[in-house]
Amino acid sequence: MLDGLIFGRIAPPIEARRALRQPTLVIGHPSDPIHPFSDADRIAHELPHARLVTASSIAEWASAAEAPRCELLAFLEQAWRA
């Protein structure tokens, strides 16, 4: 990551992202100080098999909350079937 920050892009170019066929769970939250939610939204639209989930904060996914667990399990079940 530091190499990307110092010498160029961090993420692969859009053509490479659009070529990915793996199911992808993209999690974004509006209060992220480094990555605006618009980044998560854009990535989710650029990846052909992405699912965007909005979190209230990063702590929501680190906790034992039921909602994130249900989202993750639903994604994994769908990805496993694919």
N, C-alpha and C positions, 0 to 999 in steps of 0.2 A: 504494500500500500504506500509506504513512504517513497519508494521508487516512482510510483505513479504520480504522487503529489509533487515531487521535485522535478521529474523529467518528462512528464506527459500525462496522458489520460490514465484514470484509475480503472474504469470499466472498459470492456471490449467495445469496438465500434458497433454502431447500430446494425450493420449488415451481419456481424457475427452474432449479436443478440437475437436477431430475427431468425437466424438459422438454427437456434437451439430448439430441440423438440421435447426436452424433458419437462414434465409438469413442475411448476415453480410456484411456491408460496411467497408472495411479497407482502411484508408487514411494514406498515408505515404508521407514524403517529404525528399529529400536528405540532407537538411541542418539541420535536427533535431539533436541537440547536445546530447540528452539523448537516443533516440531510432534510431539506424541506419536504413536506408531504408530496409536493408536486413531483419530486424525483421518484418516489415510490409509484405514483400514478403513471408517470411516463414509462418507467421500466415495465410495469404490469401490462401496459398497452403494446410495448415493443416485443415482449416475449409471447410467442404464439399460444402457449398453454399455461398462462399465468393466472393466478387467482390473487386478487388484492384484498387484504384484510386491514381494516383501520383499528388501531389500538389507541386507547386513551393515553398510554405512556409505555415506556419500555418496561417499567416495573410491573405492569399488568401481565406481561408474558413471563416474568420471572416469579410471579406469585403462584399460588395454587388455585387461582380463580377458575371457575368452571367454563366461562365463555371462551377464553383462548384455547383451553384443552379441547373443547368441542370443535372449534375451527380447525385445529391441527389434526385431530382424528378424522374429521370429514375429508380434509385434503389428502391425508395419507391413504384412506380407503379408496378415494377416487383415483389417486396416482397408482396404487397397487393394482386396481382393476385394469388400468390402461396398460 
